[in-house]
Amino acid sequence: MKRAVERHLNILEFTLASLLRRKAKNLSLLAMYLLVIFILASLLFFVTGLKREAAVILNDAPDMVVQRLVAGRQDLVPDGYAAEIAAIRGVTAVRPRLWGYYYDALNGANYTVMAGDDTTAISEKATIGAGVAKVRNLAVGDLLPLISYDKAPLLLEISAIFPSASNLVAADMIVISPVDFQQLFNFPSGQATDLAVTVRNAKELPTVAAKIAARFPDSRPILKSEIQRTYQSVFDWRGGMTLIILASSLLSFIIFAWDKATGLSAEERKEIGILKSIGWETSDVLLLKFWEGLVISLTAFLLGVILAYGHVFFLSAPLFAQALKGWSVIYPDFKLMPVVDAYQLAVLFFLTVVPYTTATIIPCWRAATIDPDAAMRY
Amino acid sequence: MRRSLQFLLFTGVSLIIFMLLPLHALRAQQRSADELREQSFLFKSLQLTDLCLTTEARYTRHPAMADRHAPFQSHPVALEHFPSGSLILPLLPGRDRL
């Protein structure tokens, strides 16, 4: 046992010395390999974290949202729809939602303006998201001036700011009273942006949706499961940028493995020839190359995954944030809750470390089985 | 110390950190349960439908409320041009209906 360990240690010693002899080549290989793993693992962590958070939060989404379409575009829903939907068997509540977007010409930001409950939202007061407070430099008690659609100023006093912990939900939100909402957007009374419908039994949701669609052919019911599925397909691997990241990372990895699998450099063949001529067995040479592949790939894998974890969960994924931020003026600075999916990490390991190590051994096996003299003369 | 032992030590430490990642994640999840409750409460009380991942386009701010045509409705020959549009897909046509 001790002898076997000593043999492995000696071969590992020789492997490290051999790798350090070609320091520049191997370090650049390690850096590129690490970068590929880092990007793939970051994507994995980011998507898993986002999907988990979405799954938890979206559990509290309305059972169904009913929109109205006119000429293929969303239009306002008259109050009469709400009354008729509320009368459908199984529907327990219908709440008209008043919400819309406000473009702030001062800084180019888009806010989501929403009317709160009559009971919670007080007239001429507003509760704003941390993103709005940051971009307009506002604190509780300050006045937020908005220009209504009939060009009259609307002054709202900030009554509260949503904590930054709720950025993922409300960073760009301004919650005001229904009266202020109607005044701001010149919004017709007796109409709503859409309807939030609560159904007693979740199993009846498709039936209720079918009844609504039959009763109001211009309506578009959106079920909670569809809302949840939208976020499960966010960063879908078929999506533009995700596909580009995945394809470029995998392609770079295939190039590495291909480079290794297609052959050895003349120097490496000569090294194998010399080792064989001084008495190394074929199995020793293969072990040497196995360690060589493992040193590079295992180091790149472990460091890549650890750095990716820090990048996504400690630094809030600045690499992907740029893509999400796009041209947004308000960018929610949210921290994802760490999630580690062992299955996905195992897949990443078997897709990267195993093929690379195998690709390192195969050409060496071919070189190690020929005559040492021929290997040196190659 | 032999170079091989130095490497094994380095790999061992990396492996320990790697193995600690799920434990750290679990602990962080327990710690942020209150924050999550707060977000859920806000979500429920305002009857919200979407997460605020990006604010640049209506259909990526509220993808669950948009449809597949939304990015192309700005003007007759509109092309989808917001960066976040390549990451966030709008609602897929209902498979959950009858």
Interface residues (C-beta under 8 A of the other chain):
Chain A: L9 N10 L12 E13 L16 A17 L50 E53 A54 V56 I57 L58 N59 D60 A61 P62 V65 Q67 G72 R73 Q74 R95 R97 Y101 A109 N110 T112 M114 G116 D117 T120 G129 G131 F162 P163 A165 S166 N167 L168 V169 A170 A171 D172 M173 V175 D194 A196 L205 P206 T207 A209 A210 R220 I222 L223 S225 E226 I227 R229 T230 Y231 S233 V234 F235 D236 G239 G240 M241 T242 V295 L298 T299 L302 L303 V305 I306 Y309 F313 A323 L324 K325 G326 W327 S328 V329 I330 Y331 P332 F334 M337 P338 V339 V340 A342
Chain B: R2 R3 S4 L5 F7 L8 F10 T11 S14 L15 I17 F18 L21 P22 H24 A25 A28 Q29 S32 E35 L36 E38 Q39 S40 F41 L42 F43 K44 S45 L46 Q47 L48 T49 D50 L51 C52 L53 T54 T55 E56 A57 R58 R61 H62 P63 A64 M65 D67 H69 Q73 F82 P83 S84 G85 S86 L87 I88 L89 P90 L91 L92 G94 D96 R97 L98
